Amino acid sequence: MTKPKPIDTPETSEQKPLNYYFTFPETVKIIVGTERKCWTLHKELVCQRSEHFRAAFQSNFIESNGVLILEDEDPKIFAYVIDWLYGVDGTRLVILPKLSTSTMVYFKIYVVVDRYCLEKLKLAVIECLRPPFSTRMNFCPKIDDVLYLYEHTQSLKNDPARKFLVDSTLQWVLAPPSTLPDMLPGLAECNLEFSRDLILATRSHLLLAATECRLLKCSVHKK
């Protein structure tokens, strides 16, 4: 029986159902953390969903022999990446309900998938923090959230997680509820880059003219 021809571009993987990848017999191993947690995965699936893994397993380095060691990663966090890789369409994040109260877990997942070029999963992580995926109708970033994300992400382009933190903070600054969180005053001072991004976002928002304001009950653009 002739084996299906591998796909060269990641875009076409969106058109393939999960069962398609099980027609490829070749597997690879990803070993994670100091505990050396090992996952055996379908090579075609992993390579289609991640540019990083595709480059590793199809290169001339040791990883091309079918073994990739990620000693610095947390197996518990990486497990959610595996869940996503084997998702039906590779666009939704598989998250256990008990994680809905821990924003840091989401941000740790985000940092991992950002490192391995899983662009769709990056956006899925952010969507998990927005209604209706989350019950946080007025999410206010914590100082630890800002410090962690700004330490582990780059300011290149327009990072979705950084933008999410800035936009969420802007919502609290310009459309505050009756009671402000205690950490809000120190939030803008905890990281220089975050402070800059928040200032730029605030200035941009204040200059809104014909553009519709997206903030609920904005104190600047009162109806």
For each residue, the residues with C-beta under 8 A, 3 or more apart:
1:
2:
3: 23 24 25
4: 20 23 24
5:
6: 24 44
7: 12 13 16 44 48
8:
9: 12
10: 13 48 49 51 54
11: 14
12: 7 9 15 16
13: 7 10 16 48 49 90
14: 11 89 90
15: 12
16: 7 12 13 20 21 48
17: 20 88
18: 21 22 45 86 87 88
19: 22 23
20: 4 16 17 23
21: 16 18 24 42 44 45 48
22: 18 19 42
23: 3 4 19 20
24: 3 4 6 21 42 43 44 45
25: 3
26: 42 43 44 66
27: 40 41 42 43 66
28: 40 41 42 43 46 57 66 67 68
29: 38 39 40 41 66 67 68
30: 38 39 41 46 68 70 78
31: 36 37 38 39 67 68 69 70 71
32: 35 36 37 38 39 70 71 73 74 75 78
33: 36 37 70 71 73 74 75 78
34: 71
35: 32 75
36: 31 32 33
37: 31 32 33 75 78
38: 29 30 31 32
39: 29 30 31 32 82
40: 27 28 29
41: 27 28 29 30 45 46 82 85
42: 21 22 24 26 27 28 45 46
43: 24 26 27 28 46 47 57 66
44: 6 7 21 24 26 47 48
45: 18 21 24 41 42 48 49 85 86
46: 28 30 41 42 43 49 50 53 54 57 85
47: 43 44 50 53 54 57 58
48: 7 10 13 16 21 44 45 54
49: 10 13 45 46 53 85 90 118
50: 46 47 53 54 85 116 117 118
51: 10 54 55 117
52: 55 56 115 116 117
53: 46 47 49 50 56 57 68 116
54: 10 46 47 48 50 51 57 58
55: 51 52 58 59
56: 52 53 59 61 63 64 68
57: 28 43 46 47 53 54 63 64 66 68
58: 47 54 55 64
59: 55 56 63 64
60: 64
61: 56 64
62: 65 67
63: 56 57 59 66 67 68
64: 56 57 58 59 60 61
65: 62
66: 26 27 28 29 43 57 63
67: 28 29 31 62 63
68: 28 29 30 31 53 56 57 63
69: 31
70: 30 31 32 33 73 78
71: 31 32 33 34
72:
73: 32 33 70 77 78 112
74: 32 33 77 78 108 112
75: 32 33 35 37 78 79
76: 79
77: 73 74 80 81 105 108 109 112
78: 30 32 33 37 70 73 74 75 81 82 112
79: 75 76 82 83
80: 77 83 84 93 94 95 109
81: 77 78 84 85 109 112 113 116 118 121
82: 39 41 78 79 85 86
83: 79 80 86 87 94
84: 80 81 87 90 92 93 94 113 118 121 124
85: 41 45 46 49 50 81 82 90
86: 18 45 82 83
87: 18 83 84 90 91 92 94
88: 17 18 92
89: 14 92
90: 13 14 49 84 85 87 120 121
91: 87 120 124
92: 84 87 88 89 124
93: 80 84 109 121 124 125 127 128
94: 80 83 84 87
95: 80 99 100 106 128
96: 99
97: 100
98: 101
99: 95 96 102 105 106
100: 95 97 134 135
101: 98
102: 99 105 106
103: 106 107 129 139 141 142 145
104: 107 108 144 145 148
105: 77 99 102 108 109
106: 95 99 102 103 109 110 125 128 129
107: 103 104 110 111 125 145 148 149 161
108: 74 77 104 105 111 112 148
109: 77 80 81 93 105 106 112 113 121 125
110: 106 107 113 114 122 125 126 149 153 161
111: 107 108 114 115 148 149 152 153
112: 73 74 77 78 81 108 109 115 116
113: 81 84 109 110 116 118 121 122 125
114: 110 111 117 118 122 152 153 159 161
115: 52 111 112
116: 50 52 53 81 112 113
117: 50 51 52 114
118: 49 50 81 84 113 114 121 122
119: 122 123
120: 90 91 123 124
121: 81 84 90 93 109 113 118 124 125
122: 110 113 114 118 119 125 126 160 161
123: 119 120 126 127 160
124: 84 91 92 93 120 121 127 128
125: 93 106 107 109 110 113 121 122 128 129 161
126: 110 122 123 129 130 160 161 164
127: 93 123 124 130 133
128: 93 95 106 124 125 133 134
129: 103 106 125 126 133 134 136 139 164
130: 126 127 133 134
131: 134 135 136 137
132:
133: 127 128 129 130
134: 100 128 129 130 131 139
135: 100 131
136: 129 131 139
137: 131
138: 171 172 177
139: 103 129 134 136 168
140: 168 169 172 181 183 184
141: 103 145 146 165 168 169 187
142: 103 145 146 183 187
143: 146 147 183 186 187 190
144: 104 147 148
145: 103 104 107 141 142 148 149 165
146: 141 142 143 149 150 165 187 190 191 194
147: 143 144 150 151 190 191
148: 104 107 108 111 144 145 151 152
149: 107 110 111 145 146 152 153 161 162 165
150: 146 147 153 162 191 193 194
151: 147 148
152: 111 114 148 149
153: 110 111 114 149 150 159 161 162
154: 159
155: 159 162 193
156: 159
157:
158: 162 163
159: 114 153 154 155 156 162 163
160: 122 123 126 163 164
161: 107 110 114 122 125 126 149 153 164 165
162: 149 150 153 155 158 159 165 166 194 197
163: 158 159 160 166 167
164: 126 129 160 161 167 168
165: 141 145 146 149 161 162 168 169 194
166: 162 163 169 170 194 197 198 201
167: 163 164 170 171 201
168: 139 140 141 164 165 171 172
169: 140 141 165 166 172 173 184 187 188 198
170: 166 167 173 174 198 201 202 205 215
171: 138 167 168 174 175 215 216
172: 138 140 168 169 175 176 177 180 181 184
173: 169 170 176 184 198 202
174: 170 171 202 205 215 218 219 220
175: 171 172 215 216 217 218 219
176: 172 173 180 219
177: 138 172 180
178:
179:
180: 172 176 177 184
181: 140 172 184
182:
183: 140 142 143 186 187
184: 140 169 172 173 180 181 187
185: 188 189
186: 143 183 189 190
187: 141 142 143 146 169 183 184 190 194
188: 169 185 194 195 198
189: 185 186 195
190: 143 146 147 186 187 194
191: 146 147 150 194 195
192: 195 196
193: 150 155 196 197
194: 146 150 162 165 166 187 188 190 191 197 198
195: 188 189 191 192 198 199
196: 192 193 199 200
197: 162 166 193 194 200 201
198: 166 169 170 173 188 194 195 201 202
199: 195 196 202 203
200: 196 197 203 204
201: 166 167 170 197 198 204 205
202: 170 173 174 198 199 205 206
203: 199 200 206 207
204: 200 201 207 208
205: 170 174 201 202 208 213 215 220
206: 202 203 220
207: 203 204
208: 204 205 211 213 220 221
209:
210:
211: 208
212:
213: 205 208 218 220 221
214:
215: 170 171 174 175 205 218 221
216: 171 175
217: 175
218: 174 175 213 215 221 222
219: 174 175 176 222
220: 174 205 206 208 213
221: 208 213 215 218
222: 218 219
223:
